[in-house]
Amino acid sequence: MAVIKLLATDLDGTLIGKGAEFHLYEPLCRQISEIRQRHGGVWAICTSRRLGSFHHVFSPMRAMGLTPDFVIARHAYIFRPTRRFGYVPRVFWNIRIAFIQWRLARHANRLVRLCRNGLLDMMPDAYPVRKKPFRFALRFSSEESLRTATRFVQKHIRDFPALKTVRFNNTLALIDIPFTKGLAVAEIARHLDILKDDILTVGNGLNDISMLDGAVSGMTGCPQNSAPEVMKHVSESGGHIAEAPALAGVLDIIRAHQTDHVRSALPDTWQDPTHEQYGKFRTLRSQRETHRTLLFRYVMLWGALLYIVLLVFAHYNLLPFSGVIKMPFNLLLRLIARWTAG
C-alpha cells in the first residue's frame, strides 16, 4: 500500500468540474483525513488563481469541512492557513521560488530569441506574424519549410518544457506555459522532509505537467478530462489515468495508488498531441484581447460618468475652470446643431 505524505491537486478541472459534485465532497474529506491520520500527510491545492479568487471558488468545499494544509496560488506562491490570520504566505519559500522563476524566465527569453532569429536568418520564406516576450509566430510559404522550422525549434527547447510549439496551416508559434507548480510542490516537500516517492500529484491541464512528469513526485494521476499531453506524461511516469472526470477521478486516483491498482495505459480515445494546431494559441491571444477590450470599455464608461458629474457642477459654476470643462460639451452641441440644420 502506498504511503502518501503529500497530496498535491490542481483546482479547476480537477477538484472542481463542470457538473455538480457536492455528493463527492464527503468522500474526499474522508480520504484527506485518512492521509493525515495514517501517515501524517498534508494536502496542497495548486491553482493558477490569485488567493482571493481561490477563496471564492473553494468556499463550497470549505463549508463541507475541507481545508488544505497549503495553497499554491498563481502557479507558484505558497500560503499556509492559520486560524487567526487566514492564509499566510511562506515568505522565504516564496522568495526562493521567485528567484528561480526569474532565472528560468531569462533562460526562456534567450531561447525564444535564439529560435526566432535563427529561423529568420536561415529560412528566407519565414514571415514574422507576432513577437512578444517568451513567444513568437512565423508564417512559412510551404509545408516543408514549416516542418523544418518545427524540428529546429523543438530541438532547442527539448530540455525546457515551459515552451511549446503549436502549428496552424503554415504558421509556427512558440508559446510559454506556466511551469512552476512542480517547483512549489518540491519546495514544500523540501521543507517538510518528504521523499519524492511519498508524493502524489494530480492535475488535468498543461500548467500541471511540471508536477506530473515524474520529476517531482513518485505517484501521479490525471482525471478523464485531462489534456492529451497530460495523459501522456502521467502514462510515461507510471501514474494512474482515471476513467472518471474531475473530482470523481481524483478519488479514483487516490484509491488506485493506495490499493496498488494503478492503470497507466492511455485510453482508446487518446489522440497524439504532437500535431496540436495553432488554434489554441489563437484562443489564448483572443482571450487576452477580450480582456483588454473589456478593460477599455470600463475605463471609458467610468470616464464618461465622471465627466457628466463634473459637467453638472460646471453648469452651475461650482468648480474652477468651469468654462474649460463645458467646452467639449458645447462643441458637441454645436456639431449636432450644424448636422441637424444641414
N, C-alpha and C positions, 0 to 999 in steps of 0.2 A: 504494500500500500504506500502510495507516495506521501511524502511529508511536505505540506505546503506551509511555508513560513512567511511568504509574501505573495499575496494575490493582487495583481495589478490589472484593472479592467478599464477599457475605454467607456465613454458615457453615451454619446449619441450614436445610435445604430447598434449598440452592444447592450448596455444596460437598459436603454430606452429605445424602443422600437416604434413603429408606426401605429401598431394596434394597441388596444387596452390590455395591459399585462398586470393589472393590480393583483390578480389572484396568485401571481408568482412572487410577490414581494415577501410573503411569509416564508416560503421555501428558501428563498435567498437569505433571509435573516437567519434561518436555522443553519444554513451552510456556513455563513460567515461566523456565527457563534461557535460552531464546531471547530473551524480552523483556528479560532482564537483560543479556545479552551484546551483543545487536544495538543497543539504544538506551539502555543504562544504566538500564533501568526498575526500578521497585520494586513489590512486591506487598503489599497491605494486606488483612487479613481484618477485616471489620466484623461484630460479633456483639452480641447483647443479653446474652450470658452474662458472668458475672464471670470474671476471669482464671483462677482455679483450675479452674472448670468448663470453660473453653476448653482448658486443658492436658489434661484428662481425655479430652474428646471428640476433640481433634485428634491424640492420641497415635498412632493408626494411620498417619496421613499423615506425621507426624514420623518414624516408623520407616522410611518409604519415602524419606526424604531431603528432604521438603518442609518448608521453613521460611519463614514470611513475613518481610518486612522490617519490617512494623509490624502491631500488633494493636490494633484499636479495640474496647475492651471496654465493656459496659454502655451501648451505643449511642453513646458519645461520647469516652471517655478513651483516650488514645494511649499505647501501650507499644512499646518497641523491644527486640528480643532482643540479648543480649550473651553472649559465650562464658563469661565469668567470673561474672556476677551474674544471669543469666537475663533475664527481661523487666523492663526498667527503665522507669518512667513518664517521659514528657516533661513535667516539672513545669510549666514556664512555659507550654507549649502548653495543658496541661490547665486551668491557672488561667484562661486567657483563655476557653476553652470553657465552663468552669463559670460564669463571669460572664455570658456570652451566654445560657446556659441559664437562669440566674436572671432575666435581663431578659425573655426570651421567656415564662417561666412567669408572671411578674407580668402581662404583657400578656394571656396566655391566660386567666388567672383573672378579669381585668377583663371580657373578652369574655363569658365564661360567665355572670358575674353580670348583665351588661347584657342578654343574651339571655333569661335566666330571669326576671328582674324585669320586663322588657318584655312578655314573653308573659303573665305573671300579671296585669299591670296592664291590658292591652288585651283579654284574652280571658277572660271570666268563667267559661267552662266548662273552664278548664285546672286540672287537679288534680295537685299535686306527688306524684310517686311516690318519687323518690330525689334527694338533693342531697349532693354531695361536691365537694371542690376539683377544678376542671377538668372537671366533668361533672355532668349532671343528667338527670332523666327526668320528663316531664309526660304525663299522660293527658288526652285530649280526648273530648268527648261525640259528636263527629261526624267523618266523613272530611273534610268541607270545612274544619273548624277545623284538623285535622291538616295538611292541605296548606298552608293559610295560615301556620301556625306554622313549617312546614318552610321555606317561601320566606323568611320573616322571618329565621330563624336562618342559612340559607345565604347570605343577602345580607351579614350581618355578619361571617361567618367566611370569606368568599370569598378574602381575602388571607392567611389563616392556615391553611395545610394541616395543621397539627398537630391541628386539631379536626375532627371528623367527625360528621355526623348519621346516625342509623340509626332505623328505624321497625319497629314490630310492632303489628299491629292498630291501635288508636287511641292508641298511645303513641309519643312522640317522645323520643329520647335524644340528648344531645350528649356525646361521649366524646373523650378525648385519646389521641393516638397518639405514641409516641416518635419524634421528628423531628429527631434530631441527628447521624445518621450522615453526612449530606451536609456538615454543619458541620465534622465531624472530618476528612473527606476533603479539604475545601477548606483546612483548616489545614495538613495535610501538604503539599499542593501549594504553598501559600504559602511555607512554609519551604524547600522544595526547588526553588523557582522553576520549577514545572511548569505549562505552559499548560493551560487548560481543554480545548482540542482534543486534547491528548495524554493525556487521562484516559479510561479505560474502567471503568465501574461495572456490576456485575451483582448482581441480587438477586431475591427472589421474594415478599417479604411487605410488608405495609402500612408497617412501620417502615423499609423500604428506599426508599420513594418519594422521600425528601429527597435521595437521591443518584442518582435515576433520572429526574428530571423535566427534565433538560437544563440546569438552572441551575448545576450543579457540574461536570459532565463533558460533553465533546463527543461521547462514544461511550457508549451504554448497551445493556443487554441483559437479558433475563429468560428463565429456562427454562420449559418447557411447564407445570410445576406451579405457576405463579405465580398470585397473586390477580388477579381481573379488573381492579381499579384499577391494579395494577402494569403489566399488559399495556397498558392504555390510556395510561399515562404514557410507557412505552417507545415505543409506536407514535407518539405525538404528538411525541416528541423525536427521532424518526428512528432509533431503536435497532433491535436485532435480537431478534425473538421466536423462540426456538428451538423445534423440534418435539420435542426430547428433554427429559426432566425432569432436574433436579438437576445432577450433575457432568457427565454427557454433554451437557447443554445448555450448560454453561459452556464446554466445549471447542468446541462448535459456534459459540458467540458469539465467542470469540477468533478462530477461523479466519475467520468471516464478516467481521469488521472488518479482519483482515489481508489478505484477498483481495478486499475491496470487494464482497462478495456479501450485503449486509445486507438482510434481509426484515422490513419494518416492518408489513406487513398483519396485522390481527387475525385469529386463526384462526376458522374457521366455527363452532366450538363456543362462542365467546366470548359472554357474556351481559352486558348493560349493568348495571354496579354501582350505578346511580343509585337503584334501588329496593331496595337492600340492606335486609334485615329486621333487626328488633331482636334476633333470636336471638343474633347474635354478641355483643352487649352482655351478654345474659343469660349466655352461656357464659363470658365473661370474669369476670363477677361470681361465677358459681358456682365457677370455679376458685379465686378468692381466698377464697371461703367454705370450700372444701375445705381449702385450706392452713391457714386459721385453725383448723378443726376438728382437723386432724392435730396442729397445734402444741398445742392444748388437751389432746389425748389424751396426747401425750408428756409434757407438764408433769404431768398427773395421775398417769401411770404412775410417773415418777421420784419424785414426791412420796410416792406410796404405798410405793415401795421404801425411800425414806429413812425414812419413819415406822416401817416394820417393823423396820429396823435399830435405830433409836432405842428401839423398844419392847422388843426383846430385851435391850439393855443396861439399860433401866429396870427390867425384870423382876428383874434381879439387883442392883438399886440401885447400879449403877456410874456413874450420871450424876446431876448435880444436878437438882433438880425432877423426880425420877423419878415421883413421885405425879401431878404435873400431866400428864406425858407419857402415863401409863397411864389417865388419866381418860376420854378418848374411847373407848378400847378397852373399859374396864369398863362404860361406859354402853351400848355396843353389845351386850355380853354380856347385860346386864340386859334390854334390849329384846327380844333374841332369846328369852331365857328366859320373859319375860312372854307373848310371842306364841305360843310353843310350848305354854305352860301353858294359854292360853285356847283 
